[in-house]
Amino acid sequence: MVNLETYAKINEEIKFTEEETVELLKLSDKEILVLILSELKKISENTQKSN
């Protein structure tokens, strides 16, 4: 079952400044995927620790 509170918390934490957004737009597809996978790994580890 999906914990919607976890997704709401993650959504609140994902906020970028204008400067960060410009830097993110400069990244290649591969770099973006690496960032996403890295964040998903952190989220999974944090979720497992809290259970």
C-alpha positions as CSV (number, residue, x, y, z in Angstrom):
1,M,0.0,0.0,0.0
2,V,1.3,3.5,-0.9
3,N,1.9,5.9,2.0
4,L,0.5,9.2,0.6
5,E,1.9,11.1,3.6
6,T,5.4,10.2,2.5
7,Y,4.8,11.5,-1.0
8,A,3.3,14.7,0.3
9,K,6.4,15.2,2.5
10,I,8.7,14.6,-0.4
11,N,6.8,17.0,-2.6
12,E,7.1,19.7,0.0
13,E,10.9,19.1,0.2
14,I,11.4,19.4,-3.6
15,K,11.7,23.2,-4.1
16,F,14.3,24.8,-6.3
17,T,15.6,28.3,-6.4
18,E,15.8,30.0,-9.8
19,E,19.6,29.5,-9.9
20,E,19.1,25.7,-9.1
21,T,16.5,25.4,-11.8
22,V,18.9,27.0,-14.4
23,E,21.6,24.6,-13.4
24,L,19.3,21.6,-13.6
25,L,18.2,22.6,-17.1
26,K,21.9,22.5,-18.2
27,L,22.2,18.8,-17.2
28,S,22.1,15.9,-19.7
29,D,19.4,13.3,-19.6
30,K,21.9,10.8,-18.2
31,E,22.9,13.2,-15.4
32,I,19.2,13.8,-14.5
33,L,18.5,10.1,-14.3
34,V,21.5,9.6,-12.0
35,L,20.2,12.4,-9.7
36,I,16.7,10.9,-9.7
37,L,18.0,7.4,-8.9
38,S,20.3,8.8,-6.1
39,E,17.3,10.6,-4.5
40,L,15.1,7.5,-4.8
41,K,17.8,5.4,-3.1
42,K,18.0,8.0,-0.2
43,I,14.2,8.0,0.1
44,S,14.1,4.2,0.2
45,E,16.8,4.0,2.8
46,N,15.0,6.6,5.0
47,T,11.7,4.8,4.6
48,Q,13.2,1.5,5.6
49,K,14.8,3.0,8.7
50,S,11.6,4.5,9.8
51,N,9.7,1.1,9.6
